Amino acid sequence: MGLVSPSPSPLTSSKYTFYSLRELPPLETTSRLVSAFVRGTSSLIYVLAEYEAMELISDIYTPNSEPTTAGLCELLAVVAVGAQYSDVGSDTTMALFRSAKWYLDIEYGKDVDVLRKMRVSMLVGFFLIFEKSFFAIDYLGTGRSAHPWLLHIH
């Protein structure tokens, strides 16, 4: 069971790229950004363990698997935050983020595990903090309100 990177996107600039289950970011880039995410955030916050991130990669990139858009959204959010710790270029970073945010805002259904949705909302909020965006508070609030008893912030 090997992991396979999809062929590059037909678009010449990642500025216009939208990642999907058919148009994935290169596996090498994804793996590097997951590692950067773990190295960069592990001493600051705990969002997910490295093995969980590796499982997301495996679930999405393993041929003949049945990946979900929820899993893709979570992975894209992780690698978008990881891109803050590794230089992949602003176009790629924003393409990763825009794709993750779209799945979170538009595609996430009510059938998605609330803890998973909270985690992705928190990742989007952290990304927006890195970008110094005013909208970070909305996503962090959404993540916190999903299960306020999980986060005892006073």
Kinemage of the C-alpha trace (Angstrom):
@kinemage 1
@onewidth
@group {chain A} dominant
@subgroup {mainchain}
@vectorlist {calphas} color= white
{ca met a 1} P 0.000 0.000 0.000
{ca gly a 2} L 2.092 2.879 -1.292
{ca leu a 3} L 1.267 6.524 -1.305
{ca val a 4} L 1.018 8.213 -4.676
{ca ser a 5} L 1.282 11.882 -5.479
{ca pro a 6} L -1.201 13.038 -8.118
{ca ser a 7} L -0.044 14.645 -11.310
{ca pro a 8} L 0.512 18.406 -11.053
{ca ser a 9} L -2.444 20.721 -11.461
{ca pro a 10} L -3.003 21.879 -15.045
{ca leu a 11} L -3.059 25.478 -13.839
{ca thr a 12} L 0.250 27.243 -14.115
{ca ser a 13} L -0.122 29.291 -10.946
{ca ser a 14} L -1.213 28.007 -7.543
{ca lys a 15} L -2.779 31.431 -7.083
{ca tyr a 16} L -5.766 30.000 -8.949
{ca thr a 17} L -5.546 26.479 -7.579
{ca phe a 18} L -8.343 24.924 -5.597
{ca tyr a 19} L -7.404 21.616 -4.041
{ca ser a 20} L -9.910 18.780 -4.070
{ca leu a 21} L -9.912 14.996 -3.841
{ca arg a 22} L -9.160 14.981 -7.594
{ca glu a 23} L -6.610 17.811 -7.515
{ca leu a 24} L -4.431 17.207 -4.468
{ca pro a 25} L -1.327 19.160 -3.567
{ca pro a 26} L 1.858 17.182 -4.275
{ca leu a 27} L 2.461 14.480 -1.674
{ca glu a 28} L 6.016 15.686 -1.066
{ca thr a 29} L 4.802 19.195 -0.261
{ca thr a 30} L 2.019 17.900 1.972
{ca ser a 31} L 4.411 15.656 3.923
{ca arg a 32} L 6.930 18.474 4.360
{ca leu a 33} L 4.245 20.876 5.579
{ca val a 34} L 2.796 18.342 8.033
{ca ser a 35} L 6.282 17.951 9.509
{ca ala a 36} L 6.651 21.739 9.644
{ca phe a 37} L 3.259 21.957 11.367
{ca val a 38} L 4.278 19.452 14.042
{ca arg a 39} L 7.680 21.099 14.607
{ca gly a 40} L 6.260 24.614 14.587
{ca thr a 41} L 3.171 24.173 16.731
{ca ser a 42} L 3.927 21.319 19.127
{ca ser a 43} L 5.463 23.558 21.780
{ca leu a 44} L 2.795 26.253 21.326
{ca ile a 45} L -0.490 24.355 21.035
{ca tyr a 46} L -1.748 20.807 20.831
{ca val a 47} L -4.104 20.289 17.923
{ca leu a 48} L -3.329 16.760 16.824
{ca ala a 49} L -0.581 14.209 17.250
{ca glu a 50} L 1.924 13.594 14.476
{ca tyr a 51} L 0.592 10.069 13.939
{ca glu a 52} L -2.906 11.526 13.380
{ca ala a 53} L -1.542 13.874 10.730
{ca met a 54} L 0.250 10.965 9.062
{ca glu a 55} L -3.016 8.991 9.096
{ca leu a 56} L -4.701 11.895 7.317
{ca ile a 57} L -2.021 11.794 4.618
{ca ser a 58} L -2.438 8.061 4.270
{ca asp a 59} L -6.245 8.301 4.119
{ca ile a 60} L -6.116 10.933 1.373
{ca tyr a 61} L -3.174 9.785 -0.770
{ca thr a 62} L -3.434 5.976 -0.649
{ca pro a 63} L -4.678 4.690 -4.019
{ca asn a 64} L -8.069 2.957 -3.982
{ca ser a 65} L -8.913 4.383 -0.567
{ca glu a 66} L -12.151 6.241 0.000
{ca pro a 67} L -11.066 9.627 1.355
{ca thr a 68} L -13.642 12.064 2.661
{ca thr a 69} L -13.929 15.786 2.111
{ca ala a 70} L -13.848 16.164 5.915
{ca gly a 71} L -10.453 14.428 5.986
{ca leu a 72} L -9.213 16.536 3.089
{ca cys a 73} L -10.405 19.723 4.797
{ca glu a 74} L -8.588 18.787 7.992
{ca leu a 75} L -5.387 17.906 6.138
{ca leu a 76} L -5.480 21.123 4.099
{ca ala a 77} L -5.944 23.154 7.289
{ca val a 78} L -2.959 21.400 8.906
{ca val a 79} L -0.694 21.988 5.908
{ca ala a 80} L -1.855 25.609 5.537
{ca val a 81} L -0.731 26.265 9.122
{ca gly a 82} L 2.426 24.223 8.444
{ca ala a 83} L 3.145 26.512 5.489
{ca gln a 84} L 3.587 29.320 8.009
{ca tyr a 85} L 6.702 27.465 9.211
{ca ser a 86} L 8.092 26.414 5.818
{ca asp a 87} L 8.640 28.485 2.708
{ca val a 88} L 6.401 27.182 -0.074
{ca gly a 89} L 5.438 30.566 -1.453
{ca ser a 90} L 2.461 32.742 -0.683
{ca asp a 91} L 0.418 31.505 -3.667
{ca thr a 92} L 0.658 27.889 -2.524
{ca thr a 93} L 0.027 28.818 1.099
{ca met a 94} L -3.085 30.776 0.169
{ca ala a 95} L -4.329 28.028 -2.178
{ca leu a 96} L -4.060 25.520 0.687
{ca phe a 97} L -5.818 27.869 3.071
{ca arg a 98} L -8.590 28.936 0.670
{ca ser a 99} L -9.346 25.295 -0.127
{ca ala a 100} L -9.477 24.293 3.556
{ca lys a 101} L -11.633 27.297 4.437
{ca trp a 102} L -14.043 26.616 1.581
{ca tyr a 103} L -14.547 23.023 2.717
{ca leu a 104} L -15.056 24.193 6.292
{ca asp a 105} L -17.501 26.980 5.415
{ca ile a 106} L -19.400 25.367 2.539
{ca glu a 107} L -18.899 21.631 2.385
{ca tyr a 108} L -18.808 20.502 6.021
{ca gly a 109} L -22.130 18.855 6.790
{ca lys a 110} L -23.907 18.305 10.055
{ca asp a 111} L -22.858 14.651 9.926
{ca val a 112} L -19.196 15.568 10.548
{ca asp a 113} L -17.785 14.808 13.985
{ca val a 114} L -18.100 18.001 16.028
{ca leu a 115} L -14.617 17.567 17.514
{ca arg a 116} L -13.129 17.366 14.027
{ca lys a 117} L -15.006 20.498 12.964
{ca met a 118} L -13.807 22.280 16.097
{ca arg a 119} L -10.216 21.299 15.330
{ca val a 120} L -10.424 22.587 11.753
{ca ser a 121} L -12.060 25.834 12.918
{ca met a 122} L -9.210 26.324 15.379
{ca leu a 123} L -6.625 25.672 12.634
{ca val a 124} L -8.303 28.205 10.337
{ca gly a 125} L -8.334 30.669 13.234
{ca phe a 126} L -4.633 30.101 13.902
{ca phe a 127} L -3.830 30.615 10.233
{ca leu a 128} L -5.739 33.891 10.265
{ca ile a 129} L -3.836 34.973 13.383
{ca phe a 130} L -0.579 34.342 11.516
{ca glu a 131} L -1.954 36.440 8.676
{ca lys a 132} L -3.034 39.124 11.185
{ca ser a 133} L -6.640 38.871 10.046
{ca phe a 134} L -9.515 40.330 12.014
{ca phe a 135} L -11.637 37.285 11.081
{ca ala a 136} L -9.520 34.967 13.266
{ca ile a 137} L -11.800 35.640 16.216
{ca asp a 138} L -14.809 34.248 14.318
{ca tyr a 139} L -13.175 30.898 13.629
{ca leu a 140} L -11.629 30.575 17.061
{ca gly a 141} L -15.032 31.351 18.558
{ca thr a 142} L -16.679 28.739 16.340
{ca gly a 143} L -14.092 26.190 17.388
{ca arg a 144} L -14.562 26.995 21.048
{ca ser a 145} L -18.352 27.090 20.931
{ca ala a 146} L -18.559 23.677 19.276
{ca his a 147} L -17.852 22.170 22.690
{ca pro a 148} L -17.146 24.856 25.304
{ca trp a 149} L -16.590 22.239 27.998
{ca leu a 150} L -13.529 21.000 26.113
{ca leu a 151} L -11.809 24.366 26.449
{ca his a 152} L -11.918 25.987 29.844
{ca ile a 153} L -10.910 29.487 28.798
{ca his a 154} L -11.822 32.164 31.305
